[in-house]
């Protein structure tokens, strides 16, 4: 747990190594080398700036605001990254990242009527029994037996990659034409994805599973999505291609498939999840409709621009 630092005087530096950094330092094999760093303004409330005061006192309330001490949990640090805009000293708009859940572009959210009355989530089916609740045992006509839209067959990466989630980036403003080019410094080309490794793994739109870059002591796996396979060119064909009103950058696409912990066992579902009765559609021979579920947030942030988006997922396993 973090605590506040005394901000009544000058704070020169308060720094700690992250869990990953401490692990690398402890290895004593020369792998620990600081080659870059980043700043953020997570704790700054700019509304405290008072332009009615003298120039020396306008930011005084900001400077007095307590700040958190440094923390080793890399997944909780640097939410609002500071960026450098080379030569763009008159830039009026900063980029954002948005989930594109329109059916014609990305995978839509699962309908609440299929997802236990919960809206705005993507669903990952983690075992074959759950998949067959829709494709085999559903009490419906044969041509209606399929996994619903917004659901990912997460039983393997070969099944999951055909249902990618899409993330649009760019400038969300009508002040600049939507088919204008995003400045290079604002066009993200490398995303950092963080996910609980016990829940899922990442696969690119070509069906290639991706190894995480590192995993911390809280089981949070960090993936660096830098390969071209994750990206499509800026969606500038029509204005409606994107959820953004202004110029668009590269579109990120990826999918998830279930980790062994949730594919082969009820343990995590019983420990941190919940059961939902009548979740699955009516089954032939009055089959069990109860599902075990875990709700989670997948965090994706830009390595260059600091843009970020949180993606809601539900992991579903048929109750055994």
C-alpha positions as CSV (number, residue, x, y, z in Angstrom):
1,X,0.0,0.0,0.0
2,X,1.3,3.4,-0.9
3,X,1.4,6.3,1.5
4,X,1.7,10.1,1.0
5,X,4.9,11.9,1.1
6,X,5.4,15.1,3.1
7,X,5.2,17.8,0.5
8,X,5.7,20.8,2.8
9,X,9.3,21.1,1.7
10,X,11.4,20.2,-1.3
11,X,11.4,16.6,-2.5
12,X,14.5,15.9,-4.6
13,X,13.9,12.3,-5.6
14,X,11.9,9.3,-4.3
15,X,12.5,6.2,-6.4
16,X,12.2,2.4,-6.0
17,X,12.7,-0.5,-8.4
18,X,9.7,-2.3,-9.8
19,X,9.2,-6.0,-9.1
20,X,10.7,-6.8,-12.5
21,X,13.7,-4.4,-11.8
22,X,14.4,-6.0,-8.5
23,X,14.3,-9.5,-10.1
24,X,16.8,-8.4,-12.8
25,X,19.1,-6.8,-10.2
26,X,19.0,-9.9,-8.0
27,X,20.1,-12.1,-10.9
28,X,23.5,-10.4,-10.8
29,X,24.2,-11.4,-14.5
30,X,24.5,-7.9,-15.9
31,X,21.0,-7.8,-17.3
32,X,20.0,-4.9,-15.1
33,X,20.7,-1.8,-17.1
34,X,18.6,1.4,-17.1
35,X,18.4,2.5,-20.7
36,X,15.3,4.7,-20.6
37,X,12.8,6.3,-18.2
38,X,9.4,8.0,-18.3
39,X,7.6,10.7,-16.4
40,X,3.9,11.1,-15.5
41,X,1.6,13.6,-14.0
42,X,-0.8,11.1,-12.4
43,X,-1.3,13.1,-9.2
44,X,-1.5,16.6,-10.7
45,X,-4.9,18.3,-10.6
46,X,-4.5,21.2,-13.1
47,X,-7.9,22.7,-12.1
48,X,-6.1,23.9,-9.0
49,X,-4.1,26.4,-11.1
50,X,-5.5,29.9,-10.2
51,X,-4.8,32.4,-12.9
52,X,-6.3,35.2,-10.7
53,X,-3.3,35.1,-8.4
54,X,0.1,36.7,-9.0
55,X,2.4,34.8,-11.4
56,X,4.4,33.4,-8.5
57,X,1.4,31.9,-6.7
58,X,-0.8,30.6,-9.5
59,X,0.5,27.0,-9.2
60,X,1.0,27.1,-5.4
61,X,-2.0,24.8,-4.7
62,X,-0.7,22.3,-7.2
63,X,2.7,22.3,-5.5
64,X,1.1,21.8,-2.1
65,X,-0.9,18.7,-3.2
66,X,0.3,15.5,-1.4
67,X,2.0,13.0,-3.7
68,X,2.2,9.2,-3.4
69,X,5.5,7.7,-2.5
70,X,7.1,5.6,-5.2
71,X,5.6,2.1,-5.6
72,X,7.2,-1.1,-7.0
73,X,4.0,-2.3,-8.7
74,X,4.6,-1.5,-12.4
75,X,1.0,-2.1,-13.4
76,X,-0.1,0.7,-11.0
77,X,2.5,3.3,-11.9
78,X,2.5,5.9,-14.7
79,X,-1.1,6.0,-15.8
80,X,-0.8,9.4,-17.4
81,X,2.5,9.5,-19.3
82,X,4.2,12.7,-20.2
83,X,5.2,12.9,-23.9
84,X,7.6,15.0,-26.0
85,X,6.2,16.6,-29.1
86,X,9.1,17.3,-31.4
87,X,8.5,20.4,-33.3
88,X,4.8,20.5,-32.5
89,X,4.8,23.4,-30.1
90,X,1.5,24.6,-31.5
91,X,-0.3,21.2,-31.3
92,X,-3.9,21.8,-30.0
93,X,-5.1,18.3,-29.8
94,X,-3.6,15.2,-28.2
95,X,-4.4,11.6,-29.3
96,X,-6.8,9.2,-27.6
97,X,-7.4,5.5,-27.9
98,X,-11.0,4.1,-28.2
99,X,-12.5,0.6,-28.4
100,X,-14.1,0.2,-31.8
101,X,-17.0,-2.2,-31.1
102,X,-18.8,-1.6,-34.3
103,X,-19.6,-4.8,-36.1
104,X,-18.3,-3.7,-39.5
105,X,-14.8,-3.0,-38.0
106,X,-14.1,-4.8,-34.8
107,X,-15.8,-7.4,-32.6
108,X,-19.0,-5.9,-31.0
109,X,-19.6,-6.1,-27.3
110,X,-21.6,-9.2,-26.2
111,X,-25.3,-8.4,-26.0
112,X,-26.5,-8.1,-22.5
113,X,-29.3,-10.6,-23.2
114,X,-26.6,-13.3,-23.9
115,X,-24.2,-12.1,-21.1
116,X,-26.2,-12.4,-17.8
117,X,-27.8,-9.0,-18.4
118,X,-24.3,-7.3,-18.3
119,X,-23.6,-4.9,-21.2
120,X,-20.3,-3.5,-22.7
121,X,-18.1,-6.6,-22.2
122,X,-16.3,-9.0,-24.5
123,X,-16.7,-12.6,-23.5
124,X,-14.0,-15.3,-23.6
125,X,-15.3,-18.9,-23.4
126,X,-12.6,-20.9,-21.6
127,X,-13.5,-24.5,-22.1
128,X,-15.0,-26.7,-24.8
129,X,-18.1,-27.5,-22.7
130,X,-18.9,-23.8,-22.6
131,X,-18.5,-23.5,-26.4
132,X,-20.8,-26.5,-27.0
133,X,-23.5,-24.9,-24.9
134,X,-24.0,-22.8,-28.0
135,X,-22.8,-24.9,-30.9
136,X,-24.0,-28.4,-30.0
137,X,-26.4,-28.6,-27.0
138,X,-28.4,-25.4,-27.5
139,X,-32.1,-26.1,-27.8
140,X,-32.5,-24.3,-31.1
141,X,-32.6,-25.0,-34.9
142,X,-29.3,-26.4,-36.3
143,X,-28.6,-23.3,-38.3
144,X,-28.9,-21.1,-35.1
145,X,-26.4,-23.1,-33.1
146,X,-23.3,-20.8,-33.0
147,X,-21.2,-18.8,-30.6
148,X,-22.9,-15.4,-30.2
149,X,-21.4,-12.2,-31.5
150,X,-19.1,-10.6,-29.0
151,X,-18.0,-14.0,-27.7
152,X,-14.5,-15.4,-28.3
153,X,-13.9,-19.2,-28.6
154,X,-10.9,-19.0,-26.2
155,X,-10.3,-22.8,-26.1
156,X,-7.2,-22.3,-28.4
157,X,-5.4,-19.5,-30.1
158,X,-6.4,-21.1,-33.5
159,X,-10.0,-20.5,-32.6
160,X,-9.6,-17.1,-30.9
161,X,-7.7,-15.2,-33.5
162,X,-10.6,-14.9,-35.8
163,X,-12.4,-12.7,-33.3
164,X,-10.1,-9.7,-32.7
165,X,-10.8,-6.7,-30.6
166,X,-10.1,-3.4,-32.4
167,X,-8.7,-0.2,-30.9
168,X,-8.7,3.0,-32.8
169,X,-6.3,5.9,-32.1
170,X,-6.2,9.5,-33.3
171,X,-7.6,12.9,-32.7
172,X,-11.2,12.9,-31.5
173,X,-12.2,16.3,-32.8
174,X,-14.2,17.7,-35.7
175,X,-11.9,20.8,-35.9
176,X,-9.6,18.8,-38.2
177,X,-10.7,16.7,-41.2
178,X,-11.0,13.0,-40.4
179,X,-9.0,12.1,-43.5
180,X,-6.0,14.3,-42.6
181,X,-2.8,12.6,-41.5
182,X,-1.9,12.2,-37.8
183,X,1.5,13.7,-37.1
184,X,4.2,11.0,-36.7
185,X,4.8,11.9,-33.1
186,X,1.2,11.3,-32.3
187,X,0.7,8.1,-34.3
188,X,1.3,5.2,-31.9
189,X,3.1,2.2,-33.3
190,X,3.8,0.2,-30.1
191,X,1.3,-0.7,-27.4
192,X,1.9,-2.2,-24.0
193,X,-0.8,-4.7,-23.0
194,X,-1.2,-5.8,-19.3
195,X,-3.3,-8.8,-18.3
196,X,-3.5,-11.3,-15.5
197,X,-1.5,-14.2,-16.9
198,X,-3.7,-16.7,-15.0
199,X,-6.7,-15.7,-17.2
200,X,-5.5,-15.3,-20.8
201,X,-2.8,-15.1,-23.4
202,X,-2.5,-12.9,-26.5
203,X,-2.8,-13.9,-30.1
204,X,-2.3,-11.6,-33.2
205,X,-4.9,-11.4,-36.0
206,X,-2.8,-13.9,-38.1
207,X,-3.2,-16.6,-35.5
208,X,0.3,-16.4,-34.0
209,X,0.4,-16.7,-30.2
210,X,2.7,-14.0,-28.6
211,X,5.0,-14.5,-25.6
212,X,4.8,-11.9,-22.8
213,X,7.9,-9.7,-22.2
214,X,7.8,-10.2,-18.5
215,X,5.5,-11.1,-15.6
216,X,5.5,-9.5,-12.1
217,X,4.9,-11.0,-8.7
218,X,1.1,-10.2,-9.0
219,X,0.8,-12.4,-12.1
220,X,0.4,-9.4,-14.4
221,X,1.9,-10.3,-17.7
222,X,3.2,-7.4,-19.9
223,X,3.1,-7.8,-23.7
224,X,4.9,-5.4,-26.1
225,X,2.8,-5.3,-29.3
226,X,5.2,-3.9,-31.8
227,X,4.9,-6.2,-34.7
228,X,3.2,-5.0,-37.8
229,X,0.9,-8.0,-37.6
230,X,-1.1,-6.3,-34.8
231,X,-1.8,-3.1,-36.9
232,X,-3.8,-2.1,-39.9
233,X,-3.3,1.2,-41.7
234,X,-5.2,4.3,-40.7
235,X,-8.9,3.8,-41.3
236,X,-9.6,6.6,-43.7
237,X,-11.8,5.0,-46.3
238,X,-15.0,6.5,-44.9
239,X,-15.7,8.7,-41.9
240,X,-17.8,6.0,-40.3
241,X,-14.9,3.5,-40.3
242,X,-13.7,4.9,-37.0
243,X,-15.2,5.8,-33.6
244,X,-13.0,9.0,-33.7
245,X,-14.3,12.2,-35.2
246,X,-10.9,13.5,-36.5
247,X,-7.7,12.1,-38.0
248,X,-6.9,8.5,-37.3
249,X,-3.7,6.6,-36.8
250,X,-2.9,2.9,-37.0
251,X,-5.6,0.5,-35.7
252,X,-4.6,-2.1,-33.2
253,X,-6.2,-5.6,-33.4
254,X,-5.7,-8.6,-31.1
255,X,-7.5,-11.4,-29.4
256,X,-7.3,-13.5,-26.2
257,X,-7.4,-17.2,-25.5
258,X,-7.7,-18.9,-22.2
259,X,-4.8,-19.7,-19.9
260,X,-4.5,-23.3,-18.5
261,X,-5.6,-22.0,-15.1
262,X,-9.1,-21.2,-16.3
263,X,-9.3,-23.7,-19.2
264,X,-8.7,-26.7,-17.0
265,X,-9.9,-25.9,-13.5
266,X,-12.7,-24.2,-11.6
267,X,-10.3,-23.0,-8.9
268,X,-9.9,-19.4,-9.9
269,X,-13.6,-19.1,-10.8
270,X,-14.5,-20.4,-7.3
271,X,-11.9,-18.1,-5.7
272,X,-12.3,-14.7,-7.4
273,X,-15.3,-15.3,-9.7
274,X,-19.0,-15.8,-9.4
275,X,-21.7,-18.1,-10.7
276,X,-24.5,-16.9,-12.9
277,X,-27.6,-19.1,-13.2
278,X,-29.4,-19.4,-16.6
279,X,-26.4,-17.8,-18.3
280,X,-26.3,-20.3,-21.2
281,X,-29.3,-20.6,-23.6
282,X,-31.8,-23.4,-23.1
283,X,-30.2,-26.8,-23.5
284,X,-31.5,-30.0,-25.0
285,X,-32.5,-32.5,-22.3
286,X,-32.7,-29.6,-19.8
287,X,-28.9,-29.3,-19.6
288,X,-27.1,-27.1,-17.0
289,X,-27.3,-23.4,-17.9
290,X,-25.1,-22.2,-15.0
291,X,-21.8,-20.4,-15.8
292,X,-18.8,-19.7,-13.7
293,X,-17.5,-16.2,-14.6
294,X,-14.6,-13.8,-13.9
295,X,-14.7,-10.2,-14.8
296,X,-11.4,-8.5,-15.6
297,X,-10.0,-5.3,-17.2
298,X,-7.3,-5.5,-19.8
299,X,-5.1,-2.4,-19.9
300,X,-3.6,-1.2,-23.2
301,X,-1.4,1.9,-23.3
302,X,0.8,3.5,-26.0
303,X,4.5,3.3,-25.4
304,X,5.2,6.6,-27.4
305,X,2.2,8.7,-26.8
306,X,0.9,7.4,-23.4
307,X,-2.6,7.0,-24.7
308,X,-4.5,4.3,-22.8
309,X,-7.7,2.3,-22.8
310,X,-9.2,-0.2,-20.4
311,X,-11.0,-3.1,-22.1
312,X,-13.7,-5.1,-20.1
313,X,-13.6,-8.8,-20.5
314,X,-15.6,-11.6,-19.0
315,X,-14.2,-15.1,-18.8
316,X,-16.8,-17.8,-18.8
317,X,-16.5,-21.5,-18.0
318,X,-19.3,-24.0,-18.0
319,X,-20.0,-25.2,-14.5
320,X,-18.7,-28.8,-14.0
